[in-house]
Amino acid sequence: MSHLVRLGIVAAAMTAFLGYLVINHANARANGTEVVLDVRGYDPRDIFLGHYSLIATELQRLDAAALAGEDEFDRGDSIYVVLAPGDDGDWRPVSLHSQRPDAGIFIHGFVRSSYRTESGPTDPLSDEASADAAAAPEIWIHSAFNIERYYASRDMAQQFETRLRQLDPDGGNGVRLILSLPPNGDAIIKGFEIDGVRRIDRLW
């Protein structure tokens, strides 16, 4: 077998593999459950090559003590967050799990850090933690779900920046992240909703 033939076979195999990845991604995106999350923040990164951005949502910092499920997580652990839609259409966390849940719509991620705050504000007279604070410790779980980094065109980036600086009367900012959740919970970004207008990313 000649060197050129070997190169041709390798190139064909690589092309087929890349094609498989693209098709698999497209199927997962098209057939997953659509979930909409409120965007809490946006951090532009590169104004010359477009905008690789950090997108902040409620999921990145969760109080396990306020949610159902488990609350013992260490850095690097898998975490599954069961979500449910609210009356406003935004999906919110309901429970946390270290193993894949048997039911419900969930997103899969990895824990970056976790810590407890056993006491809250102190009484200004006694300098001791208030009874309410001591009775309700917080367990903060910081996690990543592969939805925090997003490449936006300059057009989209400018819309993000402009809209996220403005707060609605209810405290929102009118920007929502649209995800597709396949059965394994590994989220895929589909696009964004800005002031009720959906902007779905094109695959090709």
ZIGI-V713952 format. One record per pair of residues at least 6 apart in sequence whose C-alpha atoms are under 6 Angstrom apart, sorted by the first residue. I is the first residue (numbers start at 0). J is the second residue. D is the distance in Angstrom with one decimal. If there is no record, write none. Layout:
I,J,D
I,J,D
This chain:
27,181,5.7
28,179,5.4
31,179,5.0
31,180,4.7
31,181,4.2
32,179,5.4
32,180,5.0
33,178,5.7
33,179,4.6
34,177,6.0
34,178,5.1
35,89,5.3
35,90,5.8
35,176,5.6
35,177,4.7
36,89,5.4
36,90,5.6
36,175,5.4
36,176,5.1
37,175,4.6
38,55,6.0
38,56,5.0
38,174,5.7
38,175,5.2
39,55,5.3
39,56,5.2
40,54,6.0
40,55,4.8
41,53,5.7
41,54,4.9
42,52,5.4
42,53,5.1
43,50,5.8
43,52,4.7
44,50,5.6
44,51,5.3
44,52,5.5
49,152,5.2
49,153,5.4
50,150,5.6
50,151,5.1
51,149,5.6
51,150,4.4
52,148,5.5
52,149,5.2
53,147,5.2
53,148,4.8
54,147,4.7
59,141,5.3
59,142,5.0
60,140,5.7
60,141,4.6
61,139,5.6
61,140,5.2
62,138,5.2
62,139,4.6
63,70,5.2
63,138,5.2
64,137,5.6
64,138,5.5
66,93,5.9
66,94,5.2
67,94,4.3
68,94,4.9
68,95,4.9
68,96,5.9
69,95,5.5
69,96,5.5
74,110,5.1
74,111,5.0
74,112,4.9
75,109,5.8
75,110,5.1
76,109,5.6
76,110,5.3
77,97,5.9
77,108,5.9
77,109,4.6
78,96,5.8
78,97,5.0
78,107,5.8
78,108,5.3
78,109,5.5
79,95,5.8
79,96,5.0
79,106,5.6
79,107,4.6
80,94,5.8
80,95,4.7
80,105,5.2
80,106,5.3
81,92,5.9
81,93,5.5
81,94,5.3
81,104,5.7
81,105,4.1
82,90,6.0
82,91,5.3
82,92,4.6
82,93,5.5
82,104,5.7
82,105,5.6
83,90,5.2
83,91,5.6
84,90,4.1
105,184,5.6
106,184,4.3
107,184,4.8
107,185,5.4
108,143,5.5
108,144,4.2
109,142,5.5
109,143,5.5
110,141,6.0
110,142,4.2
111,141,5.4
111,142,5.0
112,141,5.2
113,139,5.5
113,140,4.5
114,138,5.8
114,139,5.5
115,137,5.7
115,138,4.4
116,136,5.7
116,137,5.2
117,136,4.6
118,128,5.9
118,132,5.4
118,133,5.0
119,132,4.8
121,127,5.0
121,128,4.2
121,129,5.6
122,129,5.8
163,172,5.5
166,172,4.8
173,193,5.6
173,194,4.8
174,192,5.7
174,193,4.7
175,191,5.6
175,192,5.0
176,191,4.7
177,189,5.5
177,190,5.2
177,191,5.3
178,187,5.6
178,188,4.6
178,189,5.3
179,186,5.8
179,187,5.2
180,186,4.9
189,199,5.6
189,200,5.7
190,198,5.6
190,199,4.3
190,200,5.2
191,197,6.0
191,198,5.3
192,198,5.9
